[in-house]
Each structure stands twice: as C-alpha cells, then as structure tokens.
Amino acid sequence: MDATAGAVWGRVEQQDFRSRVRGTLLGAAVGDALGAPVDGLDMEGIRAAYGAEGVVDLGPAYGRRGAVTHLTQLTLFSVDGLIRAQVRRDTGAWHPPTDLHRAYLRWAATQRDWGPDERRKDDGWLAREEWLYARRDPARALLIGLGDETMGTPEMPKNPGEAGPEAAARSAPFGLLVGWEPQLVAQLSVECAAQTHGHPTAYLAAGAYAVIVHTLARGESLDGAVQRALALLAARPGHQPVSDSLQHALGAVRQGIPTPDRVADLAGDGTADRVVSAAVYCALVGEDVRHGLRLAVNHDGPSAATAALTGGLLGALHGETALPPAWLAELEGRPTILELADDFAMEMTQGPALHGPAGASPAWLARYPRV
C-alpha cells in the first residue's frame, strides 16, 4: 500500500494500523520506563535493590514512577520528523533525513533550554510540550552529534567510533512507514542513525531494527521479520557483527528457559548489534508483553535500551491492547504519546486530505509546519 494514498485504506485496516502505531510507541516507552530505575546496574545490583526476582513493576526514576529517558524523547521526535517530512513533500522538498535532523535538533534544544520558546512558531506542537524539557541522562554521542547544525551522513558520519544502541532505540518509527519498501525503511534509518552514531555496527543495527518493526507492522511474524532483516543486511558492507548477533538471538531461543545470564550474554558489551539481538530474543521468548519486558530489564546490560527496543517489537507485533494497562496508566507523557501516534496514523492514511492539491487544514499545518 502507498503511505500517501489514503484511499486504499479500509476502516479495519486503518484501525489495525493505528493500534500497531500506538502499540509500538507506547511499548517502547513502557519498556524504557521499566528499565530506567536500574539502567547501569548489573543483575547483582538489581537484586540487591528489588529482591530475588529483580524488577517486576514500574519503579521510581527521576522523581516519579513511570518516568522515561532520553530514548523515548528522541523516539517521539523521530515521529514528529517523519510527519513533517510528509507535509513538506507538498513543497517539492523531499529529503526525509534533513527533516529528521531538524527534529533531532529540536530535541537537542529541549536539553539546553528551560522550556519552550514561544518565539519559534515553526517548531510545531511537540516542541512546546513542557514535560519534554527534562534532561534524562542523554548519551554523550547524542549531545555531540546534535551539538551543531552539521548533519552526519553514512559517508561522513558524526561520532564514527560510536557503536552504542541509542540510535537504534529511536528507530522504531521508521518501521511504521508500512507503505514504503523495506530497503527504503532500512536506508532512512541508517542515514538518520549516522547523524549521531557513525560506527557501521550502530547504524546498521538501527536499519535492521527498523526493518523488523516494519515487517511486524505489516502483520508478519517476528521470526520472519528477523529473516527479512538478515536478507537485507547481507548486501551491506560491515554487516557481519549485526547479522551474527541476530543469528545468535535466534539460536538462543532453542537453548531452554530464558535466564538473565542468557540475556546478558546476548547484550554483551552493550553495542547496538548486541542490544538489538537481546531485545529480539526477549520478544521471541516472552510469554506475553509483561514477561518479555521483565526479561529485557533484568540482566547485566543496558536495561532501558534493551527494554525500549523489546517494547517496540512487542507493540508492533500485538498492538496497543496487549500492553499492561497498569503500566500504561503510570507512564510519563502518555497523552502526548497517544496524540502523536494518532497524528502519525492520520498522516499516513489520510495525508492528502490534510495538506494537498485539494486544500490544506490550517490546524494541521500549525501542528506540523512545512518549513
């Protein structure tokens, strides 16, 4: 289906898509919030703080239960950038990586400023959400990569030695471009990851993750989604670490009952390829969303990133209604996430009616300016 041609979407199809969009964004945020209180702790430290079972429920971080980290903040700005790219297409200016870079620069401003600057009318509504103006331990690579106006590219990336998982963890929204071909989804995710994470392991892991989400959002299985990502990776120089990690995750599924040690083995040193593989494993072996997310948090690796990536996969696979309601009720920023998710679904299914040759909605263009 063409993401710009709303006429091909039936009512049931639109409802399913909206549920998967909501599920992906809420799932990633819930995973992030579940892992935030213990991010940086090993399993021994987690058990010392939470008991033998480790984390089983949302805990306090940043002064409240259900708080999210910079990973969720940036994921929301990914969505904002994708909507803006679609709106700007009307002008003939069609270069989504540039629109995503502008969105990420708006996030970077939230890390410097005390609050929204009402003089910047072209920032759109998301940048005026005051709760986003909170510094939640952003990785140094993000602040450096977005510290000036220069946009990194795969040919000239920012932070060429940076292989961390943060770029992958903001890449779920690219997978929600269900009207795009998988290779284009991968390419956009790679190009946007290189704006902050220039090591091939980091940007190829981001591309692979986006393709997995994309395949799930189209209604296919998780195992099939991983196979699709592996097939696309094979043509990319430098893909071997990412491909090997994903194959390792698939193999681990057959090794018996999941344990924190097995998740930790997959997550390894916390590079993007390893963390994505751990998330894939947790999503594959989790009995339900709650179980999968608990597996993703309770191990020696980066809990917030692993669980955010896992939540994005499970949300895309099962949709919004599979997520634990009690966790959603306490999730920081949930109204904003839902509003943004529904705007994304509206843009992708009915965009031409909102801004196109037949006319434009002033309210929509105020939310998502063309400039």
Rosetta blueprint (number, residue, H / E / L):
1 M L
2 D L
3 A L
4 T L
5 A L
6 G H
7 A H
8 V H
9 W L
10 G L
11 R H
12 V H
13 E H
14 Q H
15 Q H
16 D H
17 F H
18 R H
19 S H
20 R H
21 V H
22 R H
23 G H
24 T H
25 L H
26 L H
27 G H
28 A H
29 A H
30 V H
31 G H
32 D H
33 A H
34 L H
35 G H
36 A H
37 P H
38 V H
39 D L
40 G L
41 L L
42 D L
43 M H
44 E H
45 G H
46 I H
47 R H
48 A H
49 A H
50 Y H
51 G L
52 A L
53 E L
54 G L
55 V L
56 V L
57 D L
58 L L
59 G L
60 P E
61 A E
62 Y L
63 G L
64 R E
65 R E
66 G L
67 A L
68 V L
69 T L
70 H H
71 L H
72 T H
73 Q H
74 L H
75 T H
76 L H
77 F H
78 S H
79 V H
80 D H
81 G H
82 L H
83 I H
84 R H
85 A H
86 Q H
87 V H
88 R H
89 R H
90 D H
91 T H
92 G L
93 A L
94 W L
95 H L
96 P H
97 P H
98 T H
99 D H
100 L H
101 H H
102 R H
103 A H
104 Y H
105 L H
106 R H
107 W H
108 A H
109 A H
110 T H
111 Q H
112 R H
113 D L
114 W L
115 G L
116 P L
117 D L
118 E L
119 R L
120 R L
121 K H
122 D H
123 D H
124 G L
125 W L
126 L H
127 A H
128 R H
129 E L
130 E H
131 W H
132 L H
133 Y L
134 A L
135 R L
136 R L
137 D L
138 P L
139 A L
140 R H
141 A H
142 L H
143 L H
144 I H
145 G H
146 L L
147 G L
148 D L
149 E L
150 T L
151 M L
152 G L
153 T L
154 P L
155 E L
156 M L
157 P L
158 K L
159 N L
160 P L
161 G L
162 E L
163 A L
164 G L
165 P L
166 E H
167 A H
168 A H
169 A H
170 R L
171 S L
172 A H
173 P H
174 F H
175 G H
176 L L
177 L L
178 V L
179 G L
180 W L
181 E L
182 P H
183 Q H
184 L H
185 V H
186 A H
187 Q H
188 L H
189 S H
190 V H
191 E H
192 C H
193 A H
194 A L
195 Q L
196 T L
197 H L
198 G L
199 H L
200 P H
201 T H
202 A H
203 Y H
204 L H
205 A H
206 A H
207 G H
208 A H
209 Y H
210 A H
211 V H
212 I H
213 V H
214 H H
215 T H
216 L H
217 A H
218 R L
219 G L
220 E L
221 S L
222 L H
223 D H
224 G H
225 A H
226 V H
227 Q H
228 R H
229 A H
230 L H
231 A H
232 L H
233 L H
234 A L
235 A L
236 R L
237 P L
238 G L
239 H L
240 Q H
241 P H
242 V H
243 S H
244 D H
245 S H
246 L H
247 Q H
248 H H
249 A H
250 L H
251 G H
252 A H
253 V L
254 R L
255 Q L
256 G L
257 I L
258 P L
259 T L
260 P H
261 D H
262 R H
263 V H
264 A H
265 D H
266 L H
267 A H
268 G L
269 D L
270 G L
271 T L
272 A H
273 D H
274 R H
275 V H
276 V H
277 S H
278 A H
279 A H
280 V H
281 Y H
282 C H
283 A H
284 L H
285 V H
286 G L
287 E L
288 D L
289 V H
290 R H
291 H H
292 G H
293 L H
294 R H
295 L H
296 A H
297 V H
298 N L
299 H L
300 D L
301 G L
302 P L
303 S H
304 A H
305 A H
306 T H
307 A H
308 A H
309 L H
310 T H
311 G H
312 G H
313 L H
314 L H
315 G H
316 A H
317 L H
318 H H
319 G L
320 E H
321 T H
322 A H
323 L L
324 P L
325 P H
326 A H
327 W H
328 L H
329 A H
330 E H
331 L L
332 E L
333 G L
334 R H
335 P H
336 T H
337 I H
338 L H
339 E H
340 L H
341 A H
342 D H
343 D H
344 F H
345 A H
346 M H
347 E H
348 M H
349 T H
350 Q H
351 G H
352 P H
353 A H
354 L H
355 H E
356 G E
357 P L
358 A L
359 G E
360 A E
361 S L
362 P H
363 A H
364 W H
365 L H
366 A H
367 R H
368 Y L
369 P L
370 R L
371 V L
